């Protein structure tokens, strides 16, 4: 995308970087809308299907913009200033990107949750495989991205942007057909009404009863298993001591049952399970927010790191030059290898030490990822100094379009470390949100993962804009110059992100120290065998870790 915006539409580097991050941010924010539809009335299957069709239309539109000469500016000529895309050409691009972002909004929050739905949480044998599913789901996504930054980028650089965007367009069409034809094979969990409405009802009920004294025993708070049956199939949430002011929504009064009805007025009285749904989301908030800064660091691989790669020697063999956009292949390979080693080596070893089935908790896994990301941006700053020193030594500081005789493989350490960080942090973050969210809000929880990415992308845009403006000198100097990174101070920008990540890691560790895992009462699924003759295994109390 960065290459397309700068080479084909002739956008300045900072404008192209911000366009990319804004698009990525929007595509990560729209999952909230898709999650609302899936959890409220459409269900995950139909949300994915409709969103995929919208995404397909966006890809077709983007392909046309790359194929038709009138939809992009003329090629640059030697000695002439490149003509930037006009308003109409940029409008076509933005419409295409908006359709892609809307399509992503229905796909991203639902695919992982829909896959996890195929495991029955009331069956212990199946439940233990859910966390493995997230590992291999992310692995599959990584493989597809690996194909994108190798095969697809090669097509874009050597054959043309028409085929470079057209091939994914054709592939998406086949994937939609495959997904839809698989309908009879899936295990479907149908929506049970808007979870947001339930959260608002709890807030309203708690506010209405704010002046009531708290009950002496939590057992006196309202319970109704029949009312909660559809939203607690996998288990009932138990009362917790935090956020006690919300418990007032479950205090029973004579006004809560109008006309002697069996079920209460939910705007006045809610069950403990529904109150705990809201508590769960509130407790998850601070840890969810910790993922934002990591995305600010990660997204630089798709912006300034690619600009670094373009200026370096990318010759791999006499007949092959590594495309700058393919450098993220090292992040993906690192991530994929890490996922395999995590599943096959790390978990068995740590399981013996911790006794946990998954080796370490997702909170510990995320902490390791945060630490690796700090190291990644720290190293990136020193690599940039070496790149600029090489440019200076060969007299290329003021020649931004000349190749600096320094190997692009100097960038591999920072890409590799980001891949390691992603294998720990991103997958752990996804596990955490799915596991700790209320059962009826799994799509919404997955959307929160993408929302953190969205805020991170927007945060990157804001940070880049602020640094670009505040570091500008009267002599034309800038940390992040528009036209020539060799004259800039990109290493300072990387170290600024490193410092932000250090503060973020400390903040995260404080949050985890005070975090309470959701307590849930799980009814085990009856297992028919010669020992119990099909009788129910009983009730298991505990949490998800």
N, C-alpha and C positions, 0 to 999 in steps of 0.2 A: 504493500500500500504506500509506504514512504517513497519507494522508487517510482511508483506510478505517478504520485502527486508531484514529485520534483522533476522527473524526466519527461513525462507526457503532458502534464498540465502546467509545468514550469512554476510551481509555487516556491516561495522562499523556504528555507529549511525550517525556521521556527513556525511559520504558518502551516507547513505540511505536518510538522510534529504535533501541533495543537489540533489540526483537523483529524489526524489519526487518533489521538487520545480522546478527543470529544466523541468521535464515532464509537470507539471502544467503550467509552464511559456510558454512552446512551444504550449501546447493545447490552451492557451489563446492568442498566437501570430498569429497562423495560421488563425484565423477568418478574418484577413485582406485580405488573399488570397480568402477565401470563399465569403467575402463581395464584393470583386472586381468582381468575377465571377457572383454573383447574380445581382448586380447593372448594370453590363456592358452588359451581353448577355444571361446568363442562366436563370435568374429569380429565385425567392426565392424557389418555390416548387421543381424544378429540382435540385437545389443546395443542398437542404435538403435531397432529395432522394438519390442522388449519394453519398453524404458524409456519410449518414447513412449506406450504403452498405460497404463503406471503413471501417467505425467504427466497423461494424459487423465482418469483416475479422480480424481486430485487436483483438477483443474479443475472437474469435475462436482460434487464435494463442496463446493468453495469457492462455486460458484454457488448451491447449495442453501442454504448458510449465509447468503448475501446476500439470498435470496428469502424464506425462511421467517422470519416475525417471531419465532418462539420461539427461533431460533438467534442472536439478537442482542438487546441491551438496548433498552428503549423509548426513543423520541426524547426529547431534552432539552426541558424546558418553561421558559419565561421565569421567572427568579427562583428556580428550583430547581437543586440540585446534580445534575449528570448522573450517572446510575447506570452504573457500569462493568460490563462483561460479567462474568457469573458464571463459576464454574469449568467448568460443562458447556459453555457457549458458547465459552469460550476453548479447551477441549479439542477441539471440532470444528474450530476454526480451526487449531490446531496439527497435528491429524491431516492436514488438507488440505495444509498447508504442508509437512509431512514427506513426503507422497506426491509433491508437486511437487519437493521436493529430491532424492528418490530417482530420480525420472524424469530430472531434470537430470543426475544422476550417470552415466546411460548415454548421454545425448544429447551433452552438452558435450564429452567427451574424444574422441568418435568422429566427429562430423560433419565437422570440419575435416580430420582425418586421412583419413577416408573419401573426402572430396573430392580431397585431394592424391594419394590412391592411384590416381585415375583417370589420372594422368600416369605414364608409364613412365620411371623415372630412368635406365635404361640407354640411352634414346634422348635424345641431346643436345637435339634440337629441343623435345621435350616437357619435359625437365628444366628448361630455362630459363624455362618458363612457370609453374613451381610457385610462385615468389615472387609472381608476378602474381595467382595464384589466391588467396593469402592476403589481398592487398589487396582484391580484389573480393568475397571471402567476407565480410570484415569490413564492406565497403560494404553488402552485402545485409542483413547483420544490423543495420546502422545504419538502413537504410530501414525495416525491420520495427519497430524501436524507435521510429522517428519517427512511424509510424502509431499505435503504442501510446500515445505521450504527447500526441498531438493528437486523433485520431478517437476512440480508446477513452476517454481521459480526459474528452473532451467528453461522450460518452455517459454516463459515470459521474456527472458533475456535473449534467447537464441532463435525463437520462432516468431514470437509476437504476442502482444497483449490480447489480441482477439482469441487465440487458442489458449493463452495463459489463463484467461478468466472463463473461457468457454468450456474447458475440460471439467472444472469444478461444477459448472452449471449442469452439464450432462450427468455427472456423477450424483449430484443432488437429486436429479429427477429419478434416477434408478433407486436411490436410497428411500425416497418417499414411497415408491411402488412396493419395495421390499417390506417396509415397515407396515404399510396398510394391509398387504396380503397376509401378514403374520397375525392379524387380529384374533383368529380362533385359538391361537396358541397361548395367549396372554392371560395372566391372572389380573382381573380388573378390581380395583377398589374404588367404589363410586363416591362422589362428593356428598357431604351431609350438610350443606348450607354454608354460608359465609362465616369463616372463622373470625373475621374482623368484626362482624356484628356481635359475636359472643364476647369478644374482648371489650367492646364498647359497653355492652350490657353490664359486665362486671364493674367497669369504672363508674357507670351511672348508679348502679345499686350501692356500691361502696360510698359514693358521694352522698346519696340520699340518707344513708344510715351513719354518716360520719359522727353524729353526736351520741349514738348509742354506746353504752359501755360494752367492753369486750367480754365475751363469755368466759367463765372460769375454766372450762374444759373444752379443748378442740373437738372432742367427740360430740359436743352439742351442736356443732355447725352442720348445715344442711347437706344431706347425702341423698341421692336418688339414682340408683343404678339403672333403672329402666329409662330414665330421661337421658342418661349419659351413654346408653348402650351403643349408639351408633358412632360415638367419638372416642370410645375407649375399648375397642375390640382387642387391642394388644395388651391392655392393662390399665388399671385405674391409678391416677396420680394421687399420692398421699399428701397429707397436710405437712407444710414446712413452717418453721418459726419466723422466717424472714418476711419482710413487707407485710407486717401484721395488719396494717390499716386496710389492706384489700380483703382481709378475712371478714370484715363487716358486711361484705356483700353476701355472705353465707349465714348471717344471723337471722333466725326465723322470727317473724312477727305475725300478728293476726291479719295484717293488711296484705300479706304476700300472696294469699290464696283467694282471689276475688270470686264471689258467688260459690264458695265451697268447692272450687275446682280441685282436681287431683294434682295437676301440675301448677307450679307457681307462676306469677307474673315475673318473667326473667329480667325485666327492667328494675325489679325490686329485690329479687332473691335469686342467687345462683348457687350451684353445688360447689363443694370443695374442689372437685376435679376441674371445673371451669375456672375457678379462682386460680388454681395452680397452673393452668395453661398460661394465664397472663404472667404469673410470677416467673415461670420458666423462661418466657421471652425476655422479660426485664433482666433476669440474671445473666442471660446469654449476651446481652447488649455490649457490655464493656469488652468481653473477649472477642466478640465479632468485630468491634471497632479496631482491634489491634492489627487486623489483617490489612487495613487500609494503607499504612505506611509501607508495608512490604510490596504492595502493588505499585506504589510510586517508584520504588527502586526497580522492580521487575520490568516495568514498561519501558525503561530507558534502553533496553536491549533492542527494542523495535524502533527507536528514534535515533539518539545520538550514537549509540554503539554501531549502528549500520553506517552512519556517516563516517565514523572512524574507519570502518572496514573498507569503505569505498576509496579512501585515500591511501591505503596500504597495499603492499604487494600480495596479490591473491592468486598468483600462479601456482597451481598444484602439480601439473605435469606440463610438458611442452605443448600439449594440445588442449589443455583444460584449465580454465581460470574459475575459481570459486566465486559465484555470485555473492555480492555483499549481503543480499537478503537471505542467503542460505546459511549465514553464520549461526543463526539460532539453532541449526541442526545439532550443534555441540551441547546446547542447553537440553534439547529433547533427548539426545542419546544419553546424556548424563542422567536425566530424569528417568528414562526407561530402564537403564541398568540399575539405578538406585531402587526402583520399584521391585524389580526382580530379586535383587539382593536383600531388600527389606523383607520380602515375603518368604524367601527361601533360606536366608541366613540370619538376618537380624532378629526376626521374631522367634525362631527356635532357640537362639542363644539367650535372649533377654527373658523369654518365657521361663527358663530355668531359674533365673535370678529373681524375677518379680512374682511369678506364679500367675500372672495374667494371661489369659488365652491369646490376647493380641500382642503380647510382649510388653509394650508400654502403653499407657493411656494416650488418648488423642491429645490431651493437654501437654504431656511431655513431648510428644512427637512435634507439636507446633513450636514448642520452645526451641528444640534443636534446629528447626527450619529457620526461625528468627535469627539465631546465632550465625548460621551459615550465610544468610543474606547480608548481615552486617559485614562479614569478612569479604563477600563478593564485591560490594561497592568500594570497600577500602582498597582492595587490590586494583580495582578498575582505575582509581586515581593515579596510582604509580605507573600503570601501563600507559596512560595518556601522556604522562611526563616523558616517558621513553619515546613515544611516537613523535611528540613535538621536538624533542632533542634531535631525533633522526632527521626531521624536516629541516631543522636549523643547520645541522651539520652538512647537508647537501644543498643548502641554499634554496629550499623550497617553501619557506615560511609564507611567502607572498604569492605562491603559485598553487592555489587550492585545487586546480584540476590536474595537476601533475601527480603521478604515483610516487609515494615516498618509499625508498628502498628498505623497508622493514617488513618482515613477514606478518601477515594477518594472523598467524597462529599465536602471536603474543596476546590476542584477545581471548584465546581459548580458556585460560583459567577463570576469568570472570563469567563467561558463559557457562562453564561447567559447574561453578559454585552456585550460580542461580538455579541450575537444573537440580542439584542436590537439595537446595533450599525448598524448591517447589515440591519435590517428592515427599518431603517431611511436612512442610507447612500447609501447602494447598490441600493435599489429601486429608491431612489431619483436621484442617478447618472444615472441610466438607463433611467428614465423619462426625465432628463435634456438633455441627448445626443439625444434621439429620437425626443423630441419636438423642440430643437433648431437647429437641423441639417437641411440642405436643403432637400426638399421632395424627390429628386431623389437619395439621399445618405443615406436612412434610414438603410440599411444593413450595410453600412460602419460605420454609427454612432454607431450601436449596437456592431460592431466589435471593436470600440474604447474602449467600456466598458471592453471587454475582454482583449484588449491590455494593459489597465491599470493594470488589474490583472496579465498579463504576466510580465510586467516590475516589478510589486511588487514581484512576485515570484523570478525573477532573482535578484532583489534587496535584497531579503532575503538570497539567496544563497551567494551573494557577502558579505553581512553583516556578516553572519555566518562564512564564510571563513576568513574574516579580523579579526573578534573578536577572532576566534580560534587561528589564527596565532599571533596576537599582544598581546594576554593575556597569552601566554605560558610563564611559568617561567622556570628557570634552574633546579628547583627542581621537575619539571614534573607537576606543578600546571597549571590550565587552567580554564577560565570561562566556557568553553564548552568542557569538556573532552570527549574523544571517548568512554570510557568504563564504566564510573561511575559518574553519575550526582551528587551523594552525595558529591563528592570532588570538585565540580565546584562552580561557582558563577552565576548561571542562573538568579538569581534575579537582578544582575547588567545588564545583557543583556536585561531583561524586562524593566528596568528603562531607559536604553539607548533608547529603542524603544519609551517609554513614552515621553522622551524629544524630540525626533524627531517628534513625533505626535503633541506636543505642538507648535513647530515651524511651522509645517504644517498647524495647525488650524489657526494660526495668518496669515500665507500666504494666506490661503483660504478666510478669512474674508476680506483681502485687495483686493483680486481678485473680490469678489462679489460686493464690494463697487463701483468698476469701470466698472462692466459688463453691457453691453447693450443688452436687450432682442431683438431678431430679430423682426423687424416690418414687418407685412405681411398684404396684402390686400386680404381678403377672400370674394369670391362670394358665398353668401348663396345659398343653394340648394332650388329650388322651392318646396313649400309645398302645396299640394292640399287640401284645406278645404273650408268650406263655407264662410270664411272671405276674402280669397284672390283669390278664384276660379282658383288656379293653377298658379297665376302670380309669377314672381320671387321676392324674398324678398329683393333683392338689394345687396349692397356692404357694408361689415363691415370692418372698419380699426382698427388695433390694433395689439397686439402680443399674444403669446400663453399662457401667464400666467394671 
